[in-house]
């Protein structure tokens, strides 16, 4: 039973179904949950959202009205986000706002989330292709249309930070341009959460990641998709994509200042050697500094038209050596997001076994779950074995990362994606 009520009438115990007004002012990633925390109620009432939709059959009704009293809404409810969210329990546990897990975002193991993340990736690819196609035709960007996609990506990241990010790294050369934007969206959400940004800032970071490369749609296709190295003239053309992206977005609807800034500044460097503005240090906004790290990491760990991917761990090691490129504080937070040994990294164990990293351990970055599959002592494959290096009885540990090319391993991605049973 849906009712549209002024936000001032919302009270604890109501089932929040939707919010009106620009999504940029919405204080939560998701709607559709029972409002139980006073901090959430204060955030909602201070957000500027004019009206909310409540479901009186799943929570409290407006004071003075019977819960079963029918009330026909004056206009249709806002469209539901594509993510399927289970109905709220009748008596949800109360938790602090920063710790409350909204419906559809309960923690999931890597194996549990991979299947859902695969579906999110497929839907995201179609959505971004359509979005970028319209941009190439000169149509204005409506950021509000991006919200369901940003929320779906963010929900997957909340359930398991590694699943979608790891899958996004497997993009092909042909779909790099589109899937790079989805991957940077996911990385920005994960990094924002790691850095303690609030929900509105995290949502803005995700939108900025999704739209950061929109300017590439103004680039000539023969340059954008060139299979070889760019000439100096072609590189000069590509260096214009941040400015072109900013110009495309500023004329759009509901595009936040953060998204505009990241589109323009994600190639700036801390030492002032970046472009287009040669900004230095704190002259670069926090979101743009975050965007620089996320953009580069996904680019160098992905197969591109003119370059094959580097493995995740060596990519982090190389990025750490690029003095003056990244904000050290942001980069350190990013490493905590993806792990010292990101999913898919080939590592050598103290026992002499080689293993591929399956899943991070948030409390022990050097002790992830791995799948051992090869013995360096016998130089032979061994029956695969999943090891949790952080478990109390673990007798093995990582002694270093290995280059898959050195060993001639071509199917590591199949190993980490396989069920862990």
C-alpha positions, -999 to 999 in steps of 0.1 A, spaced: 0 0 0 20 30 -13 15 66 0 32 98 -10 39 119 20 60 151 28 94 142 41 87 161 73 61 134 81 84 105 77 91 87 111 110 57 124 94 24 116 81 34 82 90 13 51 107 37 27 98 28 -9 110 58 -29 121 94 -29 112 122 -52 134 150 -64 169 148 -80 187 116 -71 218 138 -63 201 149 -32 191 114 -21 209 105 12 209 67 6 222 43 -21 189 23 -20 154 29 -10 131 0 0 140 -5 36 125 0 70 137 33 85 150 23 120 180 45 127 176 81 140 207 92 121 191 80 88 159 99 96 179 131 103 199 127 70 166 122 51 149 152 66 180 174 60 185 162 24 160 185 7 140 156 -7 105 171 -8 83 139 -8 88 102 0 68 71 -9 61 47 20 45 12 20 21 11 49 17 -26 46 54 -32 54 59 -5 81 42 22 101 16 44 86 12 81 89 3 91 124 -35 91 130 -42 68 100 -49 30 102 -23 8 87 -49 -9 66 -66 22 53 -63 24 15 -48 56 0 -46 61 -37 -15 79 -46 -19 112 -65 6 102 -91 24 69 -100 53 59 -77 89 65 -89 103 37 -111 120 9 -93 158 4 -97 167 -27 -118 184 -44 -88 160 -69 -73 156 -63 -36 140 -88 -12 111 -76 10 122 -62 43 119 -85 73 91 -76 97 115 -69 126 148 -58 112 178 -54 135 188 -19 143 224 -9 135 243 24 132 238 41 99 274 35 87 271 -2 95 236 -9 84 235 -32 54 206 -23 31 185 -49 14 203 -65 -15 238 -56 -2 244 -83 24 280 -96 23 287 -124 -2 316 -147 -8 336 -143 -40 319 -174 -54 284 -162 -45 289 -128 -60 307 -138 -93 275 -150 -109 255 -119 -99 285 -97 -109 286 -114 -143 250 -104 -149 257 -68 -137 286 -66 -162 264 -77 -191 237 -52 -183 263 -25 -177 279 -31 -210 247 -26 -229 238 5 -209 272 21 -214 272 13 -251 238 30 -254 250 60 -233 282 64 -253 264 59 -286 241 88 -278 270 109 -267 288 102 -300 256 114 -318 258 147 -299 230 141 -275 232 156 -241 240 133 -211 212 129 -185 231 118 -154 198 107 -137 195 79 -163 229 66 -150 217 62 -115 203 27 -117 236 15 -133 257 32 -107 236 17 -79 237 -18 -93 275 -16 -97 278 -2 -61 256 -29 -47 278 -56 -61 309 -38 -47 292 -37 -13 284 -74 -13 319 -83 -24 345 -57 -34 366 -81 -55 341 -99 -78 329 -73 -102 363 -54 -102 381 -87 -111 356 -96 -138 358 -61 -153 395 -66 -157 388 -94 -182 374 -71 -209 384 -77 -245 402 -53 -267 370 -47 -286 348 -37 -257 376 -19 -237 362 16 -241 328 7 -227 339 -17 -199 367 5 -188 341 30 -177 322 3 -157 354 -9 -141 364 26 -130 329 32 -116 333 1 -95 369 10 -84 358 45 -75 330 32 -53 353 7 -36 380 34 -30 354 59 -17 342 34 8 378 26 18 385 63 24 354 68 45 334 90 22 297 93 29 270 78 8 264 110 -13 302 113 -20 304 76 -28 276 78 -53 292 109 -68 325 90 -71 308 61 -89 290 85 -113 323 103 -120 340 69 -127 313 59 -151 315 92 -171 352 101 -168 360 90 -204 329 102 -221 351 127 -241 366 97 -260 333 97 -279 344 129 -295 376 113 -307 380 99 -343 373 62 -343 404 53 -363 425 69 -335 405 56 -306 406 20 -318 440 20 -335 456 -14 -328 492 0 -328 510 28 -309 498 63 -315 518 88 -334 526 122 -318 498 138 -337 473 111 -327 484 113 -291 478 151 -292 443 144 -304 436 119 -276 450 143 -250 420 165 -258 394 140 -246 393 153 -210 384 188 -222 359 175 -247 343 153 -220 339 182 -197 323 202 -225 299 174 -233 289 168 -196 284 205 -186 255 208 -211 239 176 -197 212 172 -170 220 166 -133 257 161 -139 274 168 -106 304 190 -101 324 160 -90 317 141 -123 326 172 -143 359 177 -124 369 140 -128 362 141 -165 384 171 -169 412 163 -144 417 125 -143 450 128 -162 465 154 -139 495 143 -118 506 154 -84 539 168 -97 522 190 -123 532 170 -153 497 159 -162 471 174 -185 452 194 -195 459 220 -167 492 209 -153 477 212 -118 498 202 -88 491 185 -55 461 199 -36 451 219 -67 437 186 -79 404 177 -62 402 145 -41 378 129 -66 401 136 -95 431 122 -76 410 91 -69 400 90 -106 436 91 -117 445 60 -97 415 40 -107 418 49 -144 454 39 -146 450 7 -127 422 -6 -149 439 6 -181 472 -12 -174 456 -44 -161 433 -47 -192 440 -58 -228 438 -27 -250 439 -23 -288 476 -14 -287 488 -32 -255 484 -64 -236 475 -64 -199 499 -64 -171 491 -88 -142 474 -70 -112 502 -73 -86 530 -62 -109 508 -33 -120 505 -21 -84 542 -25 -79 549 -4 -110 524 23 -100 541 26 -66 573 35 -84 559 63 -104 570 92 -82 549 123 -85 521 106 -104 496 97 -76 485 110 -42 503 86 -18 474 86 6 449 78 -21 472 51 -36 476 34 -2 439 33 3 435 19 -32 460 -9 -24 438 -18 6 408 -20 -18 422 -44 -43 448 -61 -20 485 -63 -21 479 -95 -41 448 -87 -61 424 -115 -73 441 -134 -102 477 -128 -90 501 -157 -94 520 -162 -61 546 -186 -48 541 -202 -14 567 -211 11 560 -248 4 571 -243 -32 536 -244 -46 523 -219 -71 488 -206 -65 464 -180 -79 447 -156 -55 409 -162 -52 397 -137 -26 410 -110 -3 411 -111 35 401 -77 47 420 -81 80 452 -97 66 462 -83 31 491 -107 28 471 -138 36 443 -141 10 425 -173 -1 444 -190 -29 441 -220 -52 474 -240 -53 478 -259 -86 515 -264 -94 547 -276 -77 579 -258 -84 598 -287 -68 585 -314 -92 578 -289 -120 545 -305 -124 508 -296 -120 492 -309 -87 456 -315 -77 441 -280 -71 437 -271 -34 420 -240 -20 439 -226 10 429 -199 34 462 -184 44 447 -164 72 431 -194 90 444 -203 124 458 -236 112 474 -224 80 509 -237 76 518 -220 43 524 -184 34 531 -162 3 568 -156 -3 564 -135 -34 545 -129 -66 554 -146 -99 551 -135 -136 526 -159 -153 545 -154 -186 577 -168 -171 559 -200 -164 538 -200 -196 505 -201 -177 477 -189 -201 446 -198 -181 449 -183 -147 416 -165 -151 399 -198 -154 415 -210 -122 403 -181 -100 368 -180 -116 362 -217 -110 340 -227 -80 360 -231 -48 344 -263 -37 
